[in-house]
Amino acid sequence: MHDHEVFHLSEFDRRRFLQLAGLATGVGLLSSLAETSASAALPAVKLPGFSAFAKSVKVFKSDKYYLVESDGIPAHQMMVGIKSWQQQVPTVQPYSGTNAWSIPITPVIVTNPILAKDHFLRGAIAIAVNGVPIFNALNNRGDDALLAGELDNWGGHCGRADDYHYHVAPTHLQSVVGTKVPIAYALDGFPIYGEKEPDGKKVVGLDSFNGHFDSKKNYHYHATKTYPYINGGFKGVVTEIEGQVDPQSLTKAFRPAGEPLRGAVITGLTRISTDTFDLTYTLNGAEGHVKYTASLAQVSMQFTDPSGATRSEVYARK
C-alpha cells in the first residue's frame, strides 16, 4: 500500500481498504488509521437533521459517501425500561476516521429491493441524526426486539460490544429537529422522516419498506409505531456481506458476552461525569449497580449485585 493511497479517503471502500492495509502493512497502520479523523482529508458539510447535534456529530463528504463521526453515546437517558437484559452497558465507540458511518450521497432505487425480515440481522441498517446507529427491528434471532422487552424507553439497548443502538425509529428526536428534516438516514442513502410528512401532513401510502415517493418523485422512509418501525429493508442499492450492510462501521467486544439476568429491570443510568456511569437495576425487589468508566482505551467496571456482593473488572480495548 503506497502512502498516497492511505490518505485518499475520498476514494475508499473502507472494508476492502482496511483488509488490504492489514495484509500489506500489518496492525500498526490499522491502528493509526482508526485514530485518523476524516476531517484531516475531507470537507465538513451540513446534512439536514445532523446539524442539530453538531457538537457531538460531525459529517464529512467523500466522492461517494457522507461520513458520519460520533462516539455513539446520545444526550438522552439510556437503558431505563429494559426488561430483558444481558448485562451490557453503553460505552463510547470509535465511529470516526475510516470507521465512520457511510451514507451514499446519491441513493439509487434498486430493481429488486431487499426486505429486512430475512436479511441484515447483523449490524446497522440506518444511522440516526444524533450519531446513534439503528439496527434491524428484528434482533439477531429474528425476534421483534421491542416486543421481546429488550429495548429501553428510547428504543435502544446495547450489543455485545457494549455499543448502544436503536432497533426502532428514534421518534423522540423529532422534538429536537422538527418535522421538516429527517430523524435518520438508511444506509442506502434515503432519508427517514418521523410520523408525519415534512410538510406536517399525515403519512399515507407506505410500501412494505415503510417508504414512498413524494410529489417530486423522491423516495423516503418513515417512522411508524408498528413493525417495521423504520426502513423495513432497502428500496435503494446496498451490498450485503455476511448478513449486514457493507460498508459498515465496526464494533469489537472488549469483554466476554454477558448472560441474561432473568427478572432484572433497569431503573436508571446516571451519568456521573463525561466517561463515568452508574447503571441501576432491580431484581427480586432488591437493587443492583454497575458503575463504570469507559474510554476508547480502557473500561473499568464495578458490579454490585442485589445481595451486596461486589467485583471489579478492568478491560483494555484492542
C-alpha positions in Angstrom: 0.0 0.0 0.0 1.5 3.3 -1.1 1.4 6.3 1.1 -0.7 8.3 -1.3 -3.4 5.6 -1.2 -3.6 5.9 2.6 -4.7 9.5 2.6 -7.1 9.4 -0.4 -10.1 8.7 1.8 -12.5 10.2 -0.8 -11.9 7.1 -2.9 -12.0 4.4 -0.4 -14.1 1.3 0.1 -13.5 1.0 3.8 -13.8 -2.7 4.3 -11.6 -3.6 1.4 -9.2 -0.8 2.2 -8.7 -2.0 5.7 -8.3 -5.6 4.6 -5.7 -4.6 2.1 -3.9 -2.4 4.5 -3.7 -5.2 7.1 -2.3 -7.6 4.6 0.2 -5.2 3.3 1.4 -3.3 6.3 0.2 -5.1 9.5 -1.7 -3.9 12.6 0.3 -0.7 13.1 -1.1 1.0 10.1 -4.6 -0.1 11.0 -4.3 1.4 14.5 -3.1 4.7 13.1 -5.9 4.8 10.5 -8.5 4.1 13.2 -7.3 7.2 15.0 -7.3 9.4 11.9 -10.3 11.8 11.7 -12.0 12.2 8.4 -11.6 15.9 8.9 -7.9 15.6 8.1 -8.7 15.0 4.5 -12.3 15.7 3.7 -14.6 18.8 3.8 -17.1 19.1 6.6 -20.7 19.5 5.4 -24.2 20.1 6.8 -26.7 17.3 6.2 -30.3 18.0 7.2 -31.0 16.7 10.8 -27.4 16.2 11.8 -26.9 19.9 12.3 -28.9 19.9 15.5 -26.3 17.7 17.0 -23.2 19.4 15.6 -21.4 19.5 18.9 -21.2 15.7 19.1 -21.7 14.6 15.5 -19.5 15.5 12.5 -20.4 15.0 8.8 -17.8 14.9 6.0 -18.1 14.3 2.3 -16.1 11.9 0.2 -16.7 11.2 -3.5 -19.5 8.7 -2.9 -20.4 8.9 0.8 -21.3 11.3 3.6 -19.2 10.1 6.5 -20.7 10.5 10.0 -18.5 10.6 13.0 -19.7 10.2 16.6 -18.9 8.3 19.8 -22.3 6.5 19.8 -23.5 8.0 23.1 -26.7 10.1 22.9 -27.5 13.0 25.1 -30.8 11.4 26.2 -31.2 8.9 29.0 -30.5 5.3 28.1 -31.3 1.7 29.2 -34.2 2.6 31.5 -37.2 0.3 31.0 -35.3 -2.8 29.7 -36.8 -6.0 31.0 -34.7 -8.5 29.1 -31.0 -7.6 29.8 -27.8 -9.4 29.1 -25.7 -7.2 31.4 -24.4 -5.0 28.7 -23.8 -1.2 29.2 -23.4 1.8 26.9 -19.7 2.7 26.2 -18.1 5.1 23.7 -17.4 3.7 20.3 -14.8 4.7 17.7 -17.1 5.8 14.9 -14.5 8.1 13.3 -12.0 8.3 10.5 -12.0 5.1 8.5 -14.6 3.7 10.9 -17.2 6.5 10.3 -20.7 5.7 9.2 -21.2 5.8 5.4 -24.3 7.2 3.8 -24.4 7.2 -0.1 -24.6 10.7 -1.4 -26.7 9.7 -4.4 -29.0 6.9 -3.4 -30.3 4.7 -6.3 -33.5 2.8 -6.4 -32.8 -0.9 -6.9 -34.6 -3.2 -9.3 -35.1 -5.9 -6.7 -35.5 -4.4 -3.2 -34.5 -6.5 -0.2 -36.8 -6.9 2.8 -35.2 -6.9 6.3 -37.2 -9.9 7.6 -34.6 -12.4 6.4 -31.7 -10.1 5.8 -29.5 -7.7 7.6 -30.0 -9.3 11.1 -26.4 -8.2 12.0 -25.1 -4.6 12.1 -26.9 -1.3 11.4 -29.3 -0.5 8.7 -29.5 3.2 9.4 -27.9 6.0 11.4 -29.9 8.4 13.5 -29.1 12.2 13.2 -27.7 12.1 16.8 -25.0 9.7 15.6 -26.5 6.5 17.1 -26.8 3.5 14.7 -30.2 1.9 14.1 -30.3 -1.9 13.7 -33.0 -4.1 12.2 -36.2 -4.1 14.2 -35.6 -7.9 14.5 -32.8 -9.0 16.7 -30.1 -11.5 15.5 -32.5 -14.3 16.4 -35.2 -12.9 14.2 -37.4 -11.7 17.1 -39.0 -8.2 17.4 -36.6 -6.6 19.9 -39.3 -4.2 21.1 -41.9 -6.9 21.8 -39.3 -9.0 23.5 -38.8 -6.3 26.1 -35.1 -5.8 25.1 -35.4 -2.1 24.4 -35.3 1.0 26.7 -37.8 3.8 26.7 -36.0 5.4 23.8 -35.9 2.3 21.6 -32.4 1.3 22.2 -30.1 -1.1 24.0 -26.5 -2.4 23.9 -24.9 -5.1 21.9 -22.1 -7.5 22.7 -19.5 -4.7 22.1 -21.4 -2.7 24.8 -22.4 -0.5 21.8 -25.7 1.4 22.2 -28.0 1.3 19.3 -31.7 1.7 18.4 -33.9 -1.1 17.0 -36.9 1.1 16.3 -37.2 4.7 15.0 -36.0 7.3 17.5 -39.1 9.4 17.1 -38.1 11.4 20.2 -35.6 13.2 18.0 -38.5 14.8 16.2 -38.9 17.2 19.1 -35.3 18.3 18.6 -35.1 18.6 14.8 -38.7 19.2 13.8 -40.8 17.6 11.1 -39.1 19.2 8.1 -35.9 17.2 8.3 -35.1 13.5 8.7 -34.5 11.8 12.1 -32.2 9.3 10.4 -30.8 8.1 7.2 -31.0 4.5 5.9 -27.6 3.0 4.8 -28.9 3.0 1.2 -28.9 6.8 1.4 -32.6 7.5 1.6 -33.8 9.7 4.5 -36.1 8.5 7.3 -38.7 11.1 8.4 -40.9 10.9 11.5 -44.5 10.0 11.8 -45.6 13.0 9.7 -44.6 14.2 6.2 -42.1 17.1 6.1 -45.0 19.5 5.5 -46.7 18.2 8.6 -49.4 16.2 6.8 -50.5 12.7 7.6 -48.4 9.9 6.2 -50.3 7.7 3.7 -49.4 5.0 1.1 -46.4 3.4 2.7 -45.0 0.4 0.9 -43.6 -2.7 2.6 -40.3 -0.9 3.2 -42.1 1.8 5.2 -41.4 4.3 2.4 -42.9 6.1 -0.6 -42.3 8.7 -3.2 -43.1 12.3 -2.7 -44.7 14.6 -5.2 -41.3 15.3 -6.8 -40.7 11.6 -7.2 -38.1 11.5 -4.5 -38.2 8.4 -2.2 -38.0 8.5 1.6 -38.8 6.2 4.6 -41.0 7.0 7.6 -41.1 6.0 11.3 -44.1 4.1 12.4 -45.4 2.8 15.8 -45.8 -0.7 14.3 -43.4 -3.1 12.6 -41.1 -2.4 10.7 -40.9 0.8 12.8 -38.1 2.1 10.5 -37.0 1.2 7.0 -38.2 -2.4 6.6 -35.3 -3.2 4.3 -33.8 -1.3 1.4 -35.5 0.3 -1.6 -32.1 1.5 -2.6 -28.9 -0.2 -3.7 -26.9 -1.8 -0.9 -24.4 -4.5 -0.6 -25.0 -7.3 1.9 -21.9 -9.2 3.2 -22.1 -11.8 6.0 -25.7 -10.7 6.9 -25.0 -7.0 7.2 -24.7 -3.8 5.1 -21.3 -3.2 3.7 -19.6 -0.8 4.2 -20.4 -0.9 8.0 -18.8 0.8 10.9 -17.2 -1.9 13.1 -17.5 -2.5 16.8 -15.4 -5.0 18.8 -16.3 -6.7 22.1 -13.7 -6.0 24.8 -15.1 -8.5 27.3 -17.0 -11.8 27.3 -20.6 -11.6 26.3 -22.9 -11.1 29.3 -25.5 -13.7 30.4 -29.3 -12.8 30.6 -30.2 -11.7 34.1 -33.7 -13.1 34.4 -36.2 -10.9 36.1 -34.0 -7.8 36.2 -35.4 -4.4 35.2 -33.2 -1.5 34.5 -34.4 1.5 36.5 -31.7 4.2 36.0 -28.5 5.2 34.3 -26.8 8.2 35.9 -24.0 10.0 34.0 -21.7 10.9 36.8 -19.1 12.5 34.5 -18.2 12.6 30.8 -17.0 9.0 30.9 -18.4 7.6 34.1 -21.9 6.0 34.6 -23.9 4.2 37.2 -26.5 1.8 35.9 -29.2 0.7 38.4 -31.4 -2.3 38.2 -33.9 -4.2 40.4 -34.1 -8.0 40.8 -36.5 -9.7 43.2 -37.2 -6.4 45.0 -33.5 -5.6 45.6 -31.2 -3.1 43.8 -28.0 -3.8 42.0 -25.5 -1.5 40.3 -22.9 -1.4 37.6 -20.6 1.6 38.0 -18.1 2.0 35.2 -15.7 4.4 33.5 -15.3 3.9 29.7 -12.9 5.4 27.2 -11.7 4.2 23.8 -8.6 2.8 25.5 -10.0 1.2 28.7 -13.1 0.2 30.6 -13.2 -0.1 34.4 -16.3 -1.7 35.9 -17.6 -2.4 39.4 -20.5 -4.7 39.8 -22.7 -4.7 43.0 -25.3 -7.4 42.9 -28.6 -7.2 44.8 -27.1 -9.2 47.7 -24.4 -6.5 48.2 -21.6 -8.7 46.8 -19.1 -6.7 44.6 -16.5 -7.4 42.0 -14.3 -5.3 39.8 -13.2 -5.8 36.3 -10.8 -3.8 34.0 -10.6 -4.3 30.3 -8.2 -2.8 27.7 -9.8 -2.2 24.4 -8.0 -3.8 21.5 
